[in-house]
Amino acid sequence: MVSNLENVLITSSKKHTNKLLNFFWIGFLVYIASFTISTTTTVNYILCQTFQVIGIIIFVPTAIKLISWRINNQYLKILFIIYCCWQLTIIFRGFALDYKDVKVMLFDAEAGLFRFFAPLILLFPKNLLYYKKIVKVILVLGLLFLLYDFLFIHNLLNLDYENNSTKFTYEHFVKALSVSSGIILLTFPYQQKRIKYFAVIVLIVSILFSIIRARRALLIMSISPFLIMYILYLYTKKQSILIVFFSVVFGLFLFSFGAQGYVEKTPRLFKLLSDRATEDTRTGVEWYFYRDMKLQDWIIGKGINGKYYCPDIDVGSITDYRDMIETDYLNIILKGGIISLGLLLLIAIPAVIKGLFYSKNILSKAAAFWILLWLIDLYPANVSTFSMHYMLFWISIGICYSKIIPIIPEKTLSKIFSD
């Protein structure tokens, strides 16, 4: 049976498909590398957007060729088709063809058009060679993250929180380049030591800059993979659930105790984070959001360019209307309503249950945890973007719903990934 599984998952990857996957990821990397460097506001936008166009020309046609609507799980197939159709209605409602909006749709990885097509990666070929290729892409993203941190260190160390030119640069660096390294930690039994160490370095740098720049959401996103890796490590060592539980409780106690001492005697380096630790930056925005949304808006959303009235929030804004809200589950509702969020949860929650409780290997459990972490990240940050972080969410959905991958013995997976 094991050999049959290996044949299904490995030899099914044809040379043509492998070449298409290579081109897709090359185009994606060109696009994301250009987008993130453009957020520094110190580079030539025309040049960056030229490279983004090149990336689009490469990854769009290859993605179309890679898509196959064959989904083995009937529940997932029905819900995913409905979800994709609903995404199309979001795009068509409010889409404008004026020059400014088209530029945002094409070149903004966070607020643009491609985030609505990111779920289609679920329809890409599902085999272990494909997943190994993704690790290489994540390593390139991590390398770009470290390189950009070095090149734009003065930008990142500008702690003027009112300066919008530097305020969001690091946020894009983390969400687009570094946070996806967390999946390497979650799948640690299959990764080579140098790859694991590199992922740790990327996330530690992410943590340090998140502390310095007082980016609380980014700090949580960068730390959480270490906690999940620890839980999975205890699981692989066959530790009891009580040990796992008390380890987590003890860790939270130490964190709370350390945080109290940290606040009482704050190092200068971490002063900004300490000052913002209890600062409420969401209530005012959310109050305006709730006030502006009508019943129909809550149900079906306002479409891709949906806005809400929110005065006196964004410094230097020329309009009192915002087209996004930092709490991403509300952002999903703003665009596609509770229908959009509900369909997403109906797909994701069963995937988590399947991956955690009905699988025999760490790969499936890591995928389930990644889905869970992404769902948690919906509150503190915008994570439904055109990024590896979001695409890993949908790739993980595919792993958890697979009829084959969750039942592959651990030894077989370790052998395949180590080759």
C-alpha positions, 0 to 999 in steps of 0.5 A: 500500500505504501508503494502505491501511495508513493506512486500516486503522490510522486510519479504523477508529477509530469515534467510539463506540470513541474515546468509550469509550477516553476514558472508560476512561482518565478512569476509570483516571486517577481511580483511579490519582491517588486511589491514589497520593495515598492512599499519602502516609498524610496524606490522608482514605482514605475520600475517596480510596477514594470517588474510586477507586470512581468510577474503577472504575465508569467504567473497568470497563464501558468496558473490557468494551465495548472488549475484542475477542478477535480476535488475528491471531497464532495463537501469541499467541492460544493462549498468551494465552487459556491465560495469562488462564485461568490468571490466573483460577485464581490469583484463585479460589484463596485469594480471601477475601470478608472486609471487609479483603481486599475493600478490598485487592482493590479499592483497592490498585493494586499488590496488588489484583485489577485487576493480573490483568486489566491484560493484557486491554488487549492486546485493546483496538483497535489503531490509531495514534490509540489509541496517540497517546491513550496519550501524552496519558494519560502526560503527565497522569500525569507532571503528577500526579507533579510536582504530588504531589512539590511537595505532599508534598515534606516527606514525600519528604524524610523520609529515615528509612528505618524509617518505613513511612509515608513509605518507600513513598510515593515508590515508588508515585509513581514506578511509578504516575506517572513511569516510563511517561514513558520510552516517550515517550523511546523513541518520540522521533522521533514526539514533539513537542519540548515533549512530549519535554522534559516527559518528560525533566523528569519522569524527571530529577526521578524520578532525583533523588528516587531518589538522595536516598531511596536507592531503587536499583530506582527509580533503575535504572527511571528511568535505563534509558529514557535508555540505550535512547533513546541506542541508538535514536538511534544506530540512526536515524542509521545508526550501526554496531553497533560504535559502539553497542556501544563507546558502551554499554561506554564509558558503563558504564566512566564510570559505574563510574569515577564510582561509585568516586569517588562512594563515596570522596567522597560528597556529603552529599545522596547519603549515604543512597544511598552507605550503601545501595549495597552493602547486601543487603536481599534475601538474607534475604527470599529465603532464607525464601521458598525455605524456605517454598515446597513443590514444588506451590507452585513449580509452581502458586503459592499463589493471589491471597492466597498468603503465605510465612513470613518472620519478623523482616523487616518492622518493626512487622508483627503477623504473620510471614507476608508476602503479597509479595516485592520480587523480582517474578519470585518474586512471580509464582511465589508467586501463580501458580507457574512456570506463570504466569511461564513463560507470560508469558515464552513470550509476551514473549520472541518479542515482543522478537525480532519487534520488534527484528529483524523490524520496519521502524520505531522504534515496534516496536523501542521496544515491544520494548525496553519489554518487555525493560526490564519483564522486567529490572525484574522482579528489582529491583521489583514491576512486575506491577501495575495501572499504565500501566507494566504496561499498556504492557508488554501494549500493546507485546506487541500492537504487536510481534505485529501483522502490520501495524504493524511493517512500516509505513515510518518516514516514514508513522508520522512523518506520522501522529504529527505530525498 
